[in-house]
């Protein structure tokens, strides 16, 4: 099982088998047509498919229903809410960069589209201004907590009412804690959410036989995805499962509440060297949000770190 941002390194190391060579074309065509959002295409790189999506996840909004009965639909509404209720940002580990990247995409400029800069300085400054306003008011120590710990805190401590971008976990969806679509810059605009999820890959050392192929097909089958995985609190990758009323009811509306965000989610860069940059970029972004001094010089550090991370052959897919 792997996350798609690791593909660049895995391909460089020759660690994986191209699945186009070992899985039946009819299975791949089915998955391409019926996987939710970009969960299938996120594992395509350099002309091959390197994994198949077993589950699907992306950044969505989480809210304490009683305190936030109507979740914000735009970032300006999020800023207004932060003046009345405790709003937190997911900033621990790599999530500072992922939150930043998501808002950049929502503001119309996905990160990593150019080799010259991660994102324009103007967009970076605008995004950091919005996130900084929220971070300034956020509950103590929330920036140190990973998504699971933050959702636990929302469920038990009661001092966080809303998080605009956090990886959704259906097993935390209750009547008291609901998940909703990520905010946009303007009504109907892009949501920008950075897709996560995990894919099933095969190592170069793997011996592929009919039994293994049948097992993979079973894991990704409609019955498995719409029944077995949801029953065991997994998040299926098949769109049909996200549209299934029984699956949605069992998840307290998790799927219907976040499907639009999943379908329009964004794939982050996957080049060899991105993972190290993601960690370094998160450190820079966290410091800018928590300190708020030297924003322009901090953005330049971020741009320098991005340019230094690109592989020599300049592949940024």
N, C-alpha and C positions, 0 to 999 in steps of 0.2 A: 504494500500500500504506500502511495506517495502523494505529495502535493505537487501540482503542476509547476510552480515556480522553480522546482529543483530539476526540471527537464534539461536545462542547459548544461549543468554539471554532469548529469547522468549520461547524456549523449556524448559529451567530451570523453568521459571515462569508458565509453563503450559498454555500459552496465546493463542495457536493456535490449530486449528483442523487439523489433518493429512488429506490432500486432497485425499490420496489414498482411504480413507474410504467413501468419499462423492461424488467424481466426477466419471463419467463413465470411464471404462477402455479404451474404444476406443478413448475418448478425450485425455486421458493421453498418450496413445501410439502415437497418432497423434502429440501431442506437443513435445514429446520426440524425434520423428523422424524429425520434421520440424522446430524446434526453432533454431535460428542462434547461432553459437558458443556454449559456455557452459551456455547460458542463462537459459535453463531448469534445467540442472544438478546442477547449483549453489544453487538451492532451495531444493536439496535433502540432508538429513542429518539424521543420526541415523536410517537408514532404512525406512524413510518416505519422502514424498514430502510435503512441508509446504507452498508453494506458487507456482503460475504459472506466467511466465514472460509476462507482458503486454507490456513492451517496452524493448529495448536493447541499451546499450551504453558502450563504452570502451574508453580507452586513445588512441588517435591517434595524428598525427601531424597536425598543422595548419600553414598556410603560406600566406603571402601577395604575390599574384601571380606575380605581376610585378617585385618584388624584388627577389623572389625565384621561378623562373619558373620551376626549376627541384629540387624537394625536396630531401634532403639527404636520402639515403637508409641504411647507417651504422652510428654508433656513431662516428667513426673517421671523416666522412664527416660532421657530425653536429659540431664537434670541429673546423674543417676548416671553416665552414660557420660562426661560432661565431667570428672569427677573422675579417670577412668582413662586417657582418650585425648584427644588434641588435637581439640577440636570448635570449629568456626568458624561465624560468622554472616555472611550476605550483607548488608552494610551500606553499600556504596558507592553514590554517586549517589542515585537514588530508592529503592533497595532497602532502606534503613533503614526508610522509611515502609511499604513493602510487606511487609516481615517483621513489623513491628509490627501492621499491619492484619490479616495472616493469623492471627497468634496471638490477636488480639482476637476474630476470627470463630470460631476454634477454642474459645475460652473462652465462646462463646455470645452475643457482642455485636459484630456486624459494624459497621465504622466508617461514619459518614455517614448513618445511618438517621434522624437527627434534625437539625433546623435549629438547635437550641439548643446542642448539644455534639457533638463528633466521636464521643466514646465516654464512658461514665461515668468519673469520676475513679477510682472503685474498681477498675474493670476495667483502666484504663490503668496504674495503679500496680502491680497484680498482674502484668500482662504485662511491664512494665519491670523488675520484680523478677526474673522468670524469665530474661528476655533479658540483664539485667545480670549475673547469675550466670555465664552462659555467656561473655559478652563479657569478663569479668574474667580468664578463663582462656584465651581464644582466642589462637592463634599470632600472633606479631608481624606487624603491618601487614595482616592479613587483612581488616580493616575497610575498607581502601582499594581492594580489588580487586573488579572487576565479576565477574558469574557466570562468564564465559568464562575470565578470568584465574584465578579460583579453581579451576575445574575443571582447567585446565592445571597449576596448582600441585599439586593432588591427584594428578594423573597422573604428575608428574615429580619433585617435590621430596620428597614423602613425609612432610611435617610437618603435614598435616591429614588426620585419619582420617574425619571425618564432618561434614556440614553438614545441619541439619534442614530448612532451607527455602532452595532455590535453584532458579532456573528451569532445567528439565531440557532438555538437548540430547542427542538420541539419538546423535549422532556421537561423544560422549564415553563412551558406554556400552560397557564391555569386561568381560572376566572379572574384571579387577582393580578396576575402578571401576563399581559398580552403583548403580542408582537405585531408590528404594522410595517407598511412600506417605508423605505428610507425617504427623507425629505428631498425636495428638488429646489433649484434656485428660483424658478418661476413655475407656475401651474402648468403641468403637462411637460415640463422639461425633463432632461435625463436625470436618473437617480444616482448614477455614478458608482453604486455599490460594487466593491471588489469581491469577485466570486472566490470561494474557498472550495471545500469539499475534498474528497479523496478519490484516487483512482487505483485500479488494480493493474499492476504491470508484471511482466515476466522478465526475469534476469537472463542474461546471456547463457548462464549455466543450466537453465531450465530445459528439461527434455519434454517437449510438447507431444502428447498423445491424444487419442480420441477421448479418453476419460477426462483429461484436464479441460479440453475444449468444451465438453458437455457440461462440466462443472461451472465453468465461467458463464456459459449460456444460461444455466439455471439461476445463477446469482443475479443475472441481469434480466431475467424473464419477467413478464408482466405479473404473474402470480406472486413471485418472490418479492417484487418491488411494491406491489399494492397491498400485500397481506403480511408476509413473514417479517420483512424489515420494519414496517411501521408498528407491528405488534410488539417488536422488541426495541422500540424507541429509537430506531434509526431514521434517517432522513433520505428517502429514496431519490434516485436520480431520474426516474421516468416521469415525464410530464403527466401521464395518466394518473399516477398516484397522487400528484399534487392537486389534480382536479376531482379526485374521488371524494364524494360527500362523507362516506364512512371514515376514511382516513382523516379528513379535515375535522370532523366532529370529535374523533378521538384525540386529536391534537388541539382541541379548544380553539379552532379557527386559525391555527398557525399558518396553514398552507394557503388558504384563501386570503389571509391578511398580508401575505408577503410575496405572493406569486408574481405580481407585476415587477417587483424589485428583482426577483430572481431572473425573470425572463430578460430584463434589460441590464443585467449586471455586466461588469467590465472585467476583462482579463488583464492582470498585471503583467509586466515584463517577465520573461523567463530565460534570458540569456545567461550564459556561463559567467558567473560573477555577481548576479543580481542578489542572491541571498545575503552575501556579505554587505552589499550596499544597502539592502533593506534594513539590516541591523544598524549600520552606521547612520543611515538617514533618519531612523527612528530616534536615535540619541540626539541628533541635531534638532529635530522638530520638537521633541519633548522639552529640550532646554529653551527653545524659543517660546513655547507656549507657557512655560512655568516662570520664565524670567521676563520676557517681553522687551528686553533691551537688545540693541544691535540686530534688528530683524533683517535689514538689507544685507549686512555682512554675513548673517547666518544663512540667508538664502544663497549667497554666493558660495559658502562652504558646502551647502547641499548640492549646488550645481557642480562644483569641483569634484566632490565625492562620486557623483553620478558619472561624470566624464572619465574619471580614473578607473571606474569599475567596468567600463565597456571592454569587451574582448578586442584583441588586436585586429581581428577581421571585421569588427564593427557590426556584428549581428545583434540587433536589439529586439527581435521578435519575442 
